[in-house]
C-alpha cells in the first residue's frame, strides 16, 4: 500500500517542526513537501528523514510538483484559509489545527470540500485528553444549570479565550439545550473580573509562563460542584491525534470538525 503523501504548511513553527518529525517517523506516511513564509534552501533538513523534503515558500507550486494527498496546517487563521483554498482546489485533503477560524471560514471549507470532493479535518485541539474533556463536559451539561470554564495557557498565546474553551462552551450549551444560569454580581469592583460570557457560561483565561495549555470545566448544583480538568504537559500530546487525522481524512469527504468526530465519541 502506497504511503500517504503529506505536505506541512508552516514547517518551521513550533508545531510544524514536531509534525514534520512525526510524519517522517510514522509508518504509512511520507513527507513530500514543506512550506514556510521565508525559505533559504531547496530542501528542509530533518535528521530523521531518509528522503529529501522539498522546501518552498509557494504552496501552490509545491503541490503541483509533489502529488500530495494531505496538507497539514497549524499556522494562523488567515494563512490556514489561504492554504485551504489552494490545496482543496487541487483536490488535496486538509488537516487544520489552527484556532480562530470563524463560522464563515468553516462554511467556506465545507463548500470547497463539497465542490472538489475532498476531505478536511478541522479541530481546535488535537489532544486526545482535550477531546475527552469536551465529551465529558457535554455529558455533564445535561444535568447542571451552572457552569464556568477556566482555561490556562502560556504567556505568549495571542488569543483569549482559547479556541478549545470556545468549542467546549458551544458543545456544553448545545447539550444543555438552553443557556446556563449566569449569576450576576451587583457590584463589580474590578472590570471583567467575571471573565467573558457565553450563553450563561463565564470563561476565564489565565496567561502565565508556567503553563503550556490546560482547561478546567466547573459545574455546580445545589450543595455540590463537579470539576473536569485536563493539563497539557508537552506538545507530544497533539501528535497521535494529528497522525490519526492525516490517515483518516483521505477516506472522508466534506468537513469533519473536532477530534471527537474521528474518535466516534
N, C-alpha and C positions, 0 to 999 in steps of 0.2 A: 504493500500500500504506500502510495506517494505521501511524503510528509506535507503538512500544511505550511504553506509559504507565507511568512509573516514580515511585515514592514513596521518598524517602530517609529512613530512620529514624536519628535521631542526626545531623541535618543540620549542626549547629554543631561537631561534633567534628572532630579533625584530618583524619581520613579522610572524614568526611561532607561537609566543605566541598569537598574535591578531587573526590569522586564527583559531587556536585551539578553542579559546573562541567563535568566530563567528560560527564555526561548531557546537559546543556544544549547542549554544542557538538557532540555526536555525531549525524550524520545517521541517521534511523530511530528515534531515541529522543526522548522528551518528558518532562520533569519536570513531574508534575502534582500534586505534594504533597511536603511536608517536615514532619518531626516532631522535636520536641525536648522535653525534660522541662519547661522553663520557656519560655514564649512570650509576648512583649510586643507583637507586632504581627500583623496579619492575613496578611501576605504576606512571604515570605522574600526579602530583597534580594540579587539576583545580577546583577552588572553585565552578564554575557554573555547573560542571558535576555531573549528578546523577549516572552515572556508572563509574567504574574504567577504566582508559585508559591504556592498556598495553604499556610499555615504553622499548625501546630496542635500541641497537647500531647496530643491524643487520637487515636491511630492508628485506633481502631475507627470513630469518627465520620468521620474524614477519608476512609477507604477507602469508606465508604458513599456519599460525595458525589463522589468524583473518578474512579470507574470505572478503577482502576489494574489493570495487568497484572502488575507486579512490585514487590515491596518489597525494597529493599537495606538490609542492616543490618550495621554494623561497630561495634557498641557493646560490650556485655559479655554473658556467657553468660545471666544472668538476664533481661536486657532482650530479648536475641535470642529466647529461648524464649517470652517473653510476646508478642512481635511475631509469631512464627511461629504461635502458637495463634490469634491474632486474624486474621492475614492468610489463612492456609490455609483456615480455616473460611468465609471469604468468597470462596474459590476464586481467591485471588491467589497467584501464584508467589513464591518467596523466593530471594534470593541472600544468603548469610550468610558473612561473613569473620571472625567472632568466634572467638577461641581459647578454650579452656577448656570447650567442650561435652563432656559425658560420653557414654559409650556409651548410657546411658539416654536422654539428650537426643536423640541421633541416632535411636534406636529410636522415640521418640515422634514425631519429624519424619517418619520413614518411614511410620508408621501414619497420621498426619494426611494425608500426601500420597496415600496409597492410598485413604483414606476419601473424600477430596474431589476426587480425580483431578486433582491439580495437580503441579507440579514444584518441587523445591528443589535448589539447588546450595550445598553447604557445603564450604569449603576453609580449612585453617589458614593458607594463604599463597596469594595470587593473583598472585605474581610468576612470570613465565614461566621465569626462571632458576632459581628455587627448585623449581619443578615438575620441571625437567630434572635438577636435582641429585638429587632424590629418585629419579627414574627411573634415573639412572646408578648411584646407590648400591644400588638393588635389583639391578641387573645385576652389580655388583662383589661384592655379598654372597654370590653363589653360589660364589665362588672363594676366599674368605678366611675364616679361622676367628676372627680377632681384629679388633675394630673399636671405635672410640671417636668420640664426637661432641662438638665444641666449638661452642657457639652464642654469638653476640655481639649484645648489644642495648644501647640507651641506658639510662642510669641511672634513668629514670622508669618503665620497664616493670614492671608489677605482679606478673607471674607468672614463675616459673622452675621447670623449663626451659620454653622456648617451645613452643607448640603444634606449630610446624614441626619442632622437634627430636624431639618425641614421635612425630609422624607418620612422620618419617624412620626412627626406630628401629623402629617397628612394621613398616614396609614391609620393612626390611632383615631382620628376624627371619623374617618370612613367606617372603621369597625364599630365605633361608638354609636354612629348613626345620627348624631346631633352634636352641637358644640358642648364642650365641657363647661362646668361651672367655674367661673373665674372670680375669686374673692377680691373685690375692690377695696383698696385702702382709703380711709377718709382723708389722710394727710401724708403725702409722700415728701419727706424732708429732703431727700436727695433724688434728683430726677432720674428716671429709668431704673430705679432700684428693683422694681418688679420684673425687669427684663423685657424681652419682646413678647408679643401676644399673637397667638394663632388659634382662633376658634375656641377660646377659653383655656388654652394651654400656655402658660408662661414659659418662655425659653430663655435660659441664662447661658452666656458664653464666657468661659474662662480662657485667657490668653497668657500663658506663663511659660518660661523657658524649660521648666522641669517636665512639661507634658509633651507627649507626641500626639496622641489622639485618644479620646475616650468619650463615653456618654453614660449618663445615668438618667433613668426614667423613674419618677416617683409618683405612685398612685396613692390616693387617700380616700378612706371611707370613715364611717363613724367608729372611732376608737381604734383605728389601725392604719398602717401605711404598708405599702409594698414597693420595694426598690429593686430595679433591674439595672445592672451595671456591666459595661464592657470596657476593658482597657486594652489599648494597642501598645505593645512593648517594642516592636520594631516593624519596619516596612515589609519584612518577610511574610507577615500575616496576609498581605494582599495577594501574594503570588499564586497560591493554589486556586483562588477564585478567578484570577486573570487567565491562568492556563486553562482552566475549565471552560471559561467563556470563549477563548480562542478555538478550542476544539469543538464546542457546540454551535457556535454562530454559523459555521459553514453548512450546518444541517437545518438552519431555520430561515424563514422568510419573514420580513417585516421587523418591527421594533420589539425587542424584549427589554422591559425596564425592570431593573433590580435583580440582584443576585438571587433573591428568594425565588424568582420565577425559574431559574435554572436548577435550583435545589428542590423544586416542586414542594415548597413549604405551604 
